[in-house]
Amino acid sequence: MQEALAEMCWRQAMQAEMQAIEANRTWDVSVLPPKHKAIGLKWVFKVKKDPEGNVVKYKACLVAKGYAQRFGVDFDEVFAPVARIETVRVMLALATQGGWEVHHMDVKSAFLNGDLSETVYVQQPPGFIVGSGDKVLKLKKALYGLKQVSRAWNAKLDRELVALGFIWSKLDHAVYRRNSKNSFLLVGVYVDDLIISRPDVNDIRVFKSEMKKKFSMSDLGLLSYYLGIEVKQDADGITLCQSSYAAKILEVAGMRNCNSCDTPMECQLKLSKLKDGEVLDPTGYRSVIGSLRYIVNTGPDLAFSVGVVSRYMEAPGKEHWAAVKHIMRYLKGTMGYGCKYQRGAELKPILIGYIDSDFAGDVEDRKSTTGVGYFLRSSLVTWASQKQRIVALSSCEAEYVPAAAAACQGIWLSRLITDMLGTREMTVKLHMDNMSAIALSRNPVHHHRSKHIDTKYHFLRQCIEEGKVEVEHVGTGDQVADIFTKSLGRVKFVEFRSALGVVSVHQV
């Protein structure tokens, strides 16, 4: 802290934070009552940068030492909802197809706006004296570091949005919709970031003015950078990319100048757990895997390879590290790649899913890997590559069992889109390339081969009978979910990657 006080930029940041706290009437000077304990405070400093790495702002936060809080005394509930990444992609895909603009607002010192229901005392802030130096501060509003701060802020924001006529979605409680005479307004909330979209730009301006009366807001204009994701909006559509984040991963891993390769994993590569041999730096391995898993949010082409290497974080060996480095080399050649959402001619949602599974692909426990992807028209909005929890006895079972979970995801997406647009719920089209699994989903055939399958996996059959899901056959050569289930050769991989909408969006 002494080093920060010696720099003018940090002193100004601290003073700005104190002014914001005092203007918000966050606390009252008080005498500490008997049998109460005051929580300590500390300063946390952060440099905010733009996607190119340029310094945008020096930020100083006064943070409470929340680890000293006691459950039932200083706090109770702490959960606060945020918009799921799938929901954000759905909003962007709808905006693309409808030709809407997507805007971004940020609440300044958001957590300071939350109202506390608990009685909490804190000590004097380091470097500043509020009132008399022998007094403590009784909090009226939330402060960074408190365990319940996110919940308090979310409750405050929810009340204000409801007062403005919004209704939160039952499918994602961090998404709000407000109806007007001929249109509607959508707002997605992630802590203090608000994503706003509507067919009429004038209504967005009105909403921004309303929010500026409620809170101290930063109007960031068109959405361009969100949770480490670079967003570009133009006449052709919207693109999502994480090139800057990818460059940081390579820099930290010491592979910034490595040679690139065409695929993220060698074709037909089979990894296994380390039985004999030296365990190589598990901490570093987990750190790299964690970074790669986040970049999958805009890189569905990495879903399978990153999922495979994630299985060996307990004791990684040379072959596991070699597979990770192979992924990094692929990342080096595709840093400028991302998801492209193509502008549509009309906003008529059509939800199409693809599901595929390998059979007994894991060489140790013989479990299969499932790949699922859902398109909103031509825009890929959700995807997954995951090893199954059970051992399938046939290729039919390997595809039929996860289809129930895929149907659940599809129905949720359908209802979410319906909730956002205010339209009728659409039927989900699920494409599979296994004819036996399709037959089993429609009728209780092959009873002697399927009677051991748990009842919950027959949920798909019920969805088909009720008309919520339609299962259609797709040829293996057109099954794009194949990219989520195995390592493919270069030609097939590039073909499916393009089909997913992963293209070069800008030069790095």
C-alpha positions as CSV (number, residue, x, y, z in Angstrom):
1,M,0.0,0.0,0.0
2,Q,2.9,2.4,0.8
3,E,4.1,2.0,-2.8
4,A,0.7,2.8,-4.1
5,L,0.4,6.0,-2.0
6,A,3.7,7.1,-3.5
7,E,2.1,7.2,-7.0
8,M,-0.3,10.0,-7.9
9,C,-2.4,7.7,-10.1
10,W,-3.2,5.4,-7.3
11,R,-3.8,8.2,-4.7
12,Q,-6.3,9.7,-7.1
13,A,-8.0,6.3,-7.5
14,M,-8.2,5.9,-3.8
15,Q,-9.7,9.3,-3.3
16,A,-12.2,8.7,-6.1
17,E,-13.3,5.4,-4.4
18,M,-13.7,7.2,-1.0
19,Q,-15.8,9.9,-2.6
20,A,-18.0,7.3,-4.3
21,I,-18.5,5.6,-1.0
22,E,-19.3,8.7,0.9
23,A,-21.7,10.0,-1.8
24,N,-23.5,6.7,-1.6
25,R,-23.9,7.0,2.2
26,T,-22.4,3.6,2.7
27,W,-21.8,3.9,6.4
28,D,-22.4,5.7,9.6
29,V,-19.7,6.5,12.2
30,S,-20.6,4.5,15.3
31,V,-19.3,3.1,18.6
32,L,-18.8,-0.7,18.5
33,P,-21.4,-2.3,20.7
34,P,-20.4,-5.0,23.2
35,K,-20.1,-8.5,21.9
36,H,-19.7,-7.3,18.3
37,K,-16.6,-7.5,16.2
38,A,-15.5,-5.0,13.5
39,I,-14.3,-6.5,10.2
40,G,-11.0,-5.1,8.8
41,L,-10.7,-3.3,5.5
42,K,-7.9,-3.2,2.9
43,W,-7.2,-1.6,-0.4
44,V,-7.1,-3.7,-3.6
45,F,-5.5,-2.1,-6.7
46,K,-6.2,-3.1,-10.3
47,V,-5.2,-1.7,-13.8
48,K,-8.0,-2.0,-16.3
49,K,-6.9,-2.5,-19.9
50,D,-8.7,-2.7,-23.3
51,P,-8.4,-5.7,-25.7
52,E,-5.2,-4.3,-27.1
53,G,-3.6,-4.1,-23.6
54,N,-3.7,-0.3,-23.3
55,V,-4.3,1.1,-19.8
56,V,-7.8,2.4,-19.6
57,K,-8.2,3.1,-15.9
58,Y,-6.4,2.8,-12.5
59,K,-8.9,1.3,-10.1
60,A,-8.7,1.2,-6.3
61,C,-11.3,-0.8,-4.3
62,L,-11.8,-0.6,-0.6
63,V,-12.5,-4.2,0.3
64,A,-13.8,-5.8,3.5
65,K,-12.0,-8.8,4.9
66,G,-15.0,-11.1,4.3
67,Y,-13.1,-14.2,5.5
68,A,-13.7,-12.9,9.1
69,Q,-17.5,-12.9,8.7
70,R,-19.5,-15.5,10.6
71,F,-22.5,-17.3,9.0
72,G,-25.7,-16.5,10.7
73,V,-24.2,-13.4,12.3
74,D,-22.7,-11.2,9.6
75,F,-24.4,-12.9,6.6
76,D,-26.9,-15.5,5.6
77,E,-27.6,-16.1,1.8
78,V,-24.9,-15.3,-0.7
79,F,-26.1,-16.5,-4.1
80,A,-26.8,-14.1,-6.9
81,P,-27.7,-15.1,-10.5
82,V,-25.8,-14.1,-13.6
83,A,-26.6,-14.6,-17.2
84,R,-25.4,-17.9,-18.5
85,I,-22.9,-17.7,-21.4
86,E,-25.4,-19.8,-23.5
87,T,-28.0,-17.1,-22.8
88,V,-25.7,-14.4,-24.0
89,R,-25.0,-16.2,-27.2
90,V,-28.7,-16.7,-27.8
91,M,-29.3,-12.9,-27.3
92,L,-26.5,-12.1,-29.8
93,A,-27.9,-14.7,-32.3
94,L,-31.4,-13.3,-32.0
95,A,-30.0,-9.7,-32.4
96,T,-28.1,-10.8,-35.5
97,Q,-31.1,-12.4,-37.2
98,G,-33.4,-9.5,-36.3
99,G,-30.9,-6.9,-37.3
100,W,-30.8,-5.3,-33.9
101,E,-28.0,-3.4,-32.2
102,V,-26.6,-4.8,-28.9
103,H,-25.5,-2.1,-26.4
104,H,-23.4,-2.3,-23.2
105,M,-23.7,-0.5,-19.9
106,D,-21.6,-0.8,-16.8
107,V,-22.6,0.3,-13.3
108,K,-19.9,2.2,-11.5
109,S,-19.0,0.8,-8.1
110,A,-22.0,-1.5,-8.4
111,F,-21.6,-3.4,-5.1
112,L,-21.8,-0.1,-3.2
113,N,-25.4,0.2,-4.1
114,G,-26.6,-2.9,-2.4
115,D,-28.7,-2.5,0.7
116,L,-27.6,-4.7,3.7
117,S,-30.2,-6.4,5.8
118,E,-27.6,-7.6,8.3
119,T,-25.8,-5.5,10.9
120,V,-22.1,-5.3,10.0
121,Y,-19.4,-3.1,11.5
122,V,-16.0,-2.4,9.9
123,Q,-12.8,-0.7,11.0
124,Q,-11.5,2.6,9.7
125,P,-10.2,2.4,6.1
126,P,-6.3,2.3,5.9
127,G,-4.9,5.7,5.0
128,F,-8.2,7.6,5.8
129,I,-9.9,8.6,9.0
130,V,-13.7,8.9,9.0
131,G,-15.1,10.9,11.9
132,S,-13.2,10.2,15.1
133,G,-10.3,7.8,14.8
134,D,-11.5,5.6,17.8
135,K,-14.9,4.9,16.2
136,V,-16.0,2.1,13.8
137,L,-18.2,2.3,10.8
138,K,-21.7,0.7,10.7
139,L,-22.5,-0.3,7.1
140,K,-25.8,0.7,5.6
141,K,-24.9,-0.6,2.2
142,A,-22.7,-3.3,0.8
143,L,-19.0,-3.1,0.5
144,Y,-16.6,-5.1,-1.7
145,G,-15.4,-8.2,0.0
146,L,-18.5,-9.0,2.0
147,K,-19.8,-12.5,1.3
148,Q,-23.3,-11.2,0.7
149,V,-22.3,-8.3,-1.5
150,S,-23.3,-9.9,-4.8
151,R,-26.7,-10.9,-3.5
152,A,-27.3,-7.4,-2.1
153,W,-26.5,-5.7,-5.3
154,N,-28.5,-8.1,-7.4
155,A,-31.5,-7.6,-5.2
156,K,-31.2,-3.9,-5.5
157,L,-30.9,-4.1,-9.3
158,D,-33.8,-6.5,-9.6
159,R,-36.1,-4.1,-7.6
160,E,-35.2,-1.2,-9.8
161,L,-35.7,-3.1,-13.1
162,V,-39.1,-4.4,-11.9
163,A,-40.0,-0.8,-11.0
164,L,-39.2,0.1,-14.6
165,G,-41.7,-2.5,-15.8
166,F,-39.4,-5.4,-16.5
167,I,-40.2,-9.1,-15.8
168,W,-37.3,-11.5,-15.2
169,S,-37.2,-14.7,-17.2
170,K,-38.1,-18.0,-15.5
171,L,-35.6,-19.8,-17.7
172,D,-32.7,-17.5,-16.7
173,H,-33.2,-15.2,-13.8
174,A,-30.6,-12.7,-15.0
175,V,-32.5,-11.9,-18.2
176,Y,-35.2,-9.3,-18.2
177,R,-37.9,-8.3,-20.7
178,R,-40.1,-5.2,-20.9
179,N,-43.0,-5.1,-23.3
180,S,-44.2,-2.0,-25.1
181,K,-47.0,-1.3,-27.5
182,N,-45.3,-2.7,-30.6
183,S,-42.0,-4.0,-29.4
184,F,-39.9,-5.2,-26.4
185,L,-36.6,-4.7,-24.7
186,L,-34.2,-7.4,-23.5
187,V,-31.6,-6.9,-20.8
188,G,-29.0,-9.5,-19.7
189,V,-27.2,-9.0,-16.4
190,Y,-23.8,-10.2,-15.4
191,V,-23.0,-8.6,-12.0
192,D,-22.5,-5.0,-13.0
193,D,-22.6,-5.4,-16.8
194,L,-25.8,-4.9,-18.7
195,I,-26.3,-6.2,-22.3
196,I,-29.2,-4.4,-23.9
197,S,-31.0,-5.2,-27.2
198,R,-34.2,-4.1,-28.9
199,P,-35.5,-3.7,-32.4
200,D,-36.0,0.0,-31.8
201,V,-32.7,1.9,-31.0
202,N,-34.7,4.9,-29.6
203,D,-36.1,2.6,-26.8
204,I,-32.5,1.6,-25.9
205,R,-31.7,5.3,-25.4
206,V,-34.8,5.8,-23.2
207,F,-33.7,2.8,-21.1
208,K,-30.2,4.2,-20.7
209,S,-31.6,7.5,-19.5
210,E,-33.8,5.7,-17.0
211,M,-30.8,3.7,-15.6
212,K,-28.6,6.8,-15.3
213,K,-31.2,8.3,-13.0
214,K,-31.1,5.2,-10.8
215,F,-27.3,4.5,-10.7
216,S,-24.0,6.0,-11.7
217,M,-23.6,4.3,-15.1
218,S,-21.0,4.1,-17.9
219,D,-22.5,4.0,-21.3
220,L,-20.1,1.9,-23.4
221,G,-22.1,2.1,-26.6
222,L,-22.3,-0.9,-28.9
223,L,-21.2,-4.1,-27.2
224,S,-17.5,-4.7,-28.2
225,Y,-15.9,-6.4,-25.2
226,Y,-17.6,-8.6,-22.6
227,L,-16.0,-11.0,-20.1
228,G,-12.8,-11.3,-22.1
229,I,-14.8,-11.9,-25.3
230,E,-14.3,-9.5,-28.2
231,V,-17.6,-8.7,-30.0
232,K,-17.7,-7.1,-33.4
233,Q,-21.0,-5.8,-34.9
234,D,-21.3,-4.9,-38.5
235,A,-23.6,-5.1,-41.5
236,D,-22.8,-8.8,-42.0
237,G,-23.6,-9.9,-38.5
238,I,-21.8,-10.4,-35.1
239,T,-18.5,-12.2,-34.4
240,L,-17.2,-13.5,-31.1
241,C,-13.5,-13.9,-30.6
242,Q,-10.9,-14.2,-27.8
243,S,-7.7,-13.4,-29.7
244,S,-6.2,-11.2,-27.0
245,Y,-6.9,-13.8,-24.3
246,A,-5.4,-16.5,-26.6
247,A,-2.3,-14.5,-26.9
248,K,-2.0,-14.2,-23.1
249,I,-2.3,-17.9,-22.7
250,L,0.5,-18.5,-25.2
251,E,2.6,-15.9,-23.5
252,V,2.2,-17.3,-20.0
253,A,2.9,-20.8,-21.3
254,G,6.1,-19.7,-23.1
255,M,4.7,-20.7,-26.5
256,R,4.2,-17.3,-28.1
257,N,6.7,-18.0,-30.9
258,C,5.8,-21.7,-31.4
259,N,5.0,-23.2,-34.8
260,S,1.3,-23.6,-35.6
261,C,-0.5,-26.8,-36.6
262,D,-3.8,-27.5,-38.4
263,T,-5.7,-29.6,-35.8
264,P,-5.9,-29.4,-32.0
265,M,-5.2,-33.1,-31.5
266,E,-3.5,-35.8,-33.4
267,C,-5.9,-38.0,-35.4
268,Q,-6.9,-41.2,-33.4
269,L,-4.8,-40.2,-30.4
270,K,-5.7,-42.2,-27.3
271,L,-4.5,-40.9,-23.9
272,S,-4.6,-42.9,-20.6
273,K,-3.9,-42.2,-17.0
274,L,-0.3,-42.2,-15.8
275,K,0.5,-45.5,-14.1
276,D,4.3,-45.4,-14.0
277,G,6.5,-42.5,-14.6
278,E,7.2,-38.9,-13.5
279,V,4.3,-36.6,-12.7
280,L,5.0,-33.2,-14.3
281,D,3.9,-30.0,-12.6
282,P,0.2,-30.6,-11.9
283,T,-0.3,-27.0,-10.8
284,G,1.0,-25.6,-14.1
285,Y,-1.0,-28.1,-16.0
286,R,-4.2,-27.2,-14.3
287,S,-3.6,-23.5,-14.8
288,V,-3.2,-24.0,-18.6
289,I,-6.2,-26.3,-18.8
290,G,-8.4,-23.7,-16.9
291,S,-7.4,-21.0,-19.4
292,L,-8.1,-23.3,-22.3
293,R,-11.5,-24.2,-21.0
294,Y,-12.5,-20.6,-20.9
295,I,-11.5,-20.0,-24.5
296,V,-13.8,-22.8,-25.5
297,N,-16.6,-20.3,-25.0
298,T,-15.9,-18.9,-28.4
299,G,-14.0,-21.9,-29.8
300,P,-16.2,-25.0,-30.2
301,D,-13.5,-26.5,-32.4
302,L,-11.4,-26.9,-29.1
303,A,-14.2,-28.5,-27.1
304,F,-13.2,-32.1,-27.6
305,S,-9.4,-31.8,-27.3
306,V,-9.6,-29.6,-24.2
307,G,-12.2,-32.0,-22.7
308,V,-9.8,-34.9,-23.2
309,V,-6.7,-33.3,-21.6
310,S,-8.9,-32.1,-18.7
311,R,-9.3,-35.7,-17.6
312,Y,-5.7,-36.0,-16.5
313,M,-5.2,-33.0,-14.2
314,E,-4.6,-35.2,-11.1
315,A,-1.3,-36.6,-12.4
316,P,-0.2,-35.3,-15.8
317,G,2.7,-37.0,-17.6
318,K,4.8,-36.3,-20.7
319,E,2.1,-37.5,-23.1
320,H,-0.5,-35.3,-21.5
321,W,1.7,-32.3,-21.6
322,A,2.5,-33.1,-25.3
323,A,-1.2,-33.1,-26.1
324,V,-1.7,-29.7,-24.3
325,K,1.2,-28.2,-26.3
326,H,-0.3,-29.6,-29.5
327,I,-3.5,-27.6,-28.6
328,M,-1.4,-24.5,-27.9
329,R,0.2,-24.8,-31.3
330,Y,-3.2,-25.1,-33.0
331,L,-4.3,-22.0,-30.9
332,K,-1.3,-20.1,-32.2
333,G,-2.5,-20.6,-35.8
334,T,-6.2,-19.8,-35.0
335,M,-6.0,-16.8,-32.6
336,G,-8.0,-14.7,-35.1
337,Y,-10.7,-17.3,-35.4
338,G,-14.1,-17.0,-33.7
339,C,-17.8,-17.7,-34.0
340,K,-19.6,-15.9,-36.8
341,Y,-23.3,-15.1,-36.5
342,Q,-24.6,-14.3,-40.0
343,R,-27.2,-11.6,-40.5
344,G,-30.6,-13.1,-41.4
345,A,-33.4,-11.9,-43.6
346,E,-36.1,-12.5,-41.0
347,L,-36.4,-13.3,-37.3
348,K,-38.1,-16.7,-37.4
349,P,-36.3,-18.9,-34.9
350,I,-35.6,-22.5,-35.9
351,L,-33.7,-24.6,-33.4
352,I,-31.7,-27.5,-34.8
353,G,-29.6,-29.8,-32.6
354,Y,-26.9,-32.3,-33.5
355,I,-25.9,-35.2,-31.2
356,D,-23.3,-37.8,-31.8
357,S,-21.2,-40.3,-29.7
358,D,-18.2,-42.4,-30.2
359,F,-18.5,-45.9,-28.7
360,A,-16.3,-47.0,-25.8
361,G,-13.7,-44.4,-26.8
362,D,-11.9,-44.2,-23.5
363,V,-9.3,-47.0,-23.5
364,E,-9.4,-47.4,-19.7
365,D,-13.0,-47.4,-18.5
366,R,-14.6,-47.9,-22.0
367,K,-17.0,-45.0,-21.6
368,S,-18.1,-43.1,-24.6
369,T,-17.8,-39.4,-25.4
370,T,-20.9,-37.4,-26.4
371,G,-20.9,-34.3,-28.5
372,V,-23.9,-31.9,-28.7
373,G,-24.4,-28.7,-30.6
374,Y,-27.5,-26.5,-31.1
375,F,-28.0,-24.0,-33.9
376,L,-30.4,-21.1,-33.9
377,R,-30.9,-21.1,-37.7
378,S,-27.2,-20.9,-38.8
379,S,-25.8,-19.6,-35.5
380,L,-24.2,-22.1,-33.1
381,V,-25.4,-21.0,-29.6
382,T,-24.5,-23.9,-27.4
383,W,-22.2,-26.9,-27.6
384,A,-20.6,-29.6,-25.3
385,S,-18.2,-32.5,-25.4
386,Q,-18.4,-34.7,-22.4
387,K,-17.6,-38.2,-21.4
388,Q,-20.6,-40.3,-20.4
389,R,-21.1,-41.4,-16.9
390,I,-22.2,-45.0,-17.7
391,V,-20.7,-47.7,-19.9
392,A,-22.8,-48.2,-23.0
393,L,-23.3,-51.8,-24.2
394,S,-23.8,-50.8,-27.8
395,S,-23.4,-47.9,-30.2
396,C,-27.2,-47.5,-30.1
397,E,-27.2,-47.1,-26.4
398,A,-24.2,-44.8,-26.5
399,E,-26.2,-42.4,-28.6
400,Y,-29.7,-42.9,-27.2
401,V,-28.8,-42.3,-23.5
402,P,-27.2,-38.8,-23.9
403,A,-30.0,-37.9,-26.3
404,A,-32.3,-37.5,-23.3
405,A,-29.9,-34.8,-21.9
406,A,-29.7,-33.2,-25.3
407,A,-33.5,-33.0,-25.5
408,C,-33.5,-31.3,-22.1
409,Q,-31.1,-28.7,-23.3
410,G,-33.1,-28.2,-26.5
411,I,-36.3,-27.7,-24.6
412,W,-34.7,-25.2,-22.3
413,L,-33.3,-23.3,-25.3
414,S,-36.7,-23.4,-27.0
415,R,-38.4,-22.0,-23.9
416,L,-35.7,-19.4,-23.4
417,I,-36.1,-18.1,-26.9
418,T,-39.9,-18.1,-26.6
419,D,-39.6,-16.1,-23.4
420,M,-37.3,-13.6,-25.0
421,L,-39.4,-13.1,-28.1
422,G,-42.8,-13.6,-26.6
423,T,-43.7,-16.2,-29.3
424,R,-45.1,-19.7,-29.2
425,E,-42.7,-22.5,-28.1
426,M,-41.1,-24.1,-31.1
427,T,-40.4,-27.8,-31.8
428,V,-36.7,-28.8,-31.4
429,K,-35.2,-30.8,-34.3
430,L,-32.6,-33.2,-33.1
431,H,-30.3,-34.8,-35.8
432,M,-28.8,-38.2,-35.1
433,D,-26.9,-40.6,-37.4
434,N,-27.7,-43.8,-35.6
435,M,-30.8,-45.4,-37.0
436,S,-31.2,-47.9,-34.1
437,A,-31.2,-45.0,-31.6
438,I,-33.8,-43.1,-33.7
439,A,-36.0,-46.2,-33.8
440,L,-35.6,-46.8,-30.0
441,S,-36.5,-43.1,-29.4
442,R,-39.8,-43.5,-31.3
443,N,-40.9,-47.0,-30.2
444,P,-40.0,-49.5,-27.5
445,V,-38.3,-51.8,-30.0
446,H,-35.4,-54.2,-29.2
447,H,-36.7,-54.7,-25.7
448,H,-34.2,-57.4,-24.8
449,R,-31.3,-55.1,-25.7
450,S,-32.7,-52.0,-24.0
451,K,-34.6,-53.2,-20.9
452,H,-31.5,-52.4,-18.7
453,I,-31.6,-48.7,-19.7
454,D,-32.7,-46.5,-16.8
455,T,-36.2,-45.0,-17.0
456,K,-34.9,-41.4,-17.0
457,Y,-33.2,-42.0,-20.3
458,H,-36.6,-42.7,-22.0
459,F,-37.5,-39.0,-21.5
460,L,-36.6,-38.5,-25.1
461,R,-39.4,-40.8,-26.2
462,Q,-41.9,-38.8,-24.1
463,C,-40.7,-35.5,-25.7
464,I,-41.2,-37.0,-29.1
465,E,-44.7,-38.2,-28.3
466,E,-45.7,-34.8,-27.0
467,G,-44.3,-33.1,-30.1
468,K,-41.6,-31.1,-28.2
469,V,-38.8,-32.8,-30.1
470,E,-38.5,-34.2,-33.6
471,V,-35.7,-36.7,-34.2
472,E,-34.3,-36.8,-37.8
473,H,-31.6,-38.9,-39.4
474,V,-28.5,-37.2,-40.8
475,G,-25.7,-38.9,-42.7
476,T,-22.5,-39.5,-40.9
477,G,-20.7,-37.2,-43.4
478,D,-23.0,-34.3,-42.4
479,Q,-23.0,-35.0,-38.6
480,V,-21.2,-31.9,-37.4
481,A,-21.3,-33.0,-33.8
482,D,-18.7,-35.6,-34.8
483,I,-16.1,-32.9,-34.1
484,F,-17.0,-33.0,-30.4
485,T,-16.5,-36.8,-30.1
486,K,-13.1,-37.7,-31.5
487,S,-9.9,-36.2,-33.0
488,L,-10.4,-35.9,-36.8
489,G,-8.1,-35.7,-39.7
490,R,-7.3,-32.2,-41.1
491,V,-9.7,-32.3,-44.1
492,K,-12.8,-33.4,-42.1
493,F,-11.9,-31.2,-39.1
494,V,-11.7,-28.1,-41.3
495,E,-15.0,-29.0,-43.0
496,F,-16.8,-29.4,-39.7
497,R,-15.2,-26.4,-38.1
498,S,-16.5,-24.2,-41.0
499,A,-19.9,-25.8,-40.6
500,L,-20.0,-24.7,-37.0
501,G,-19.5,-21.1,-38.1
502,V,-15.9,-20.9,-36.7
503,V,-14.0,-18.7,-39.2
504,S,-11.2,-16.2,-39.3
505,V,-12.7,-13.0,-38.1
506,H,-9.7,-10.7,-38.1
507,Q,-5.9,-10.7,-38.5
508,V,-3.7,-11.1,-35.4
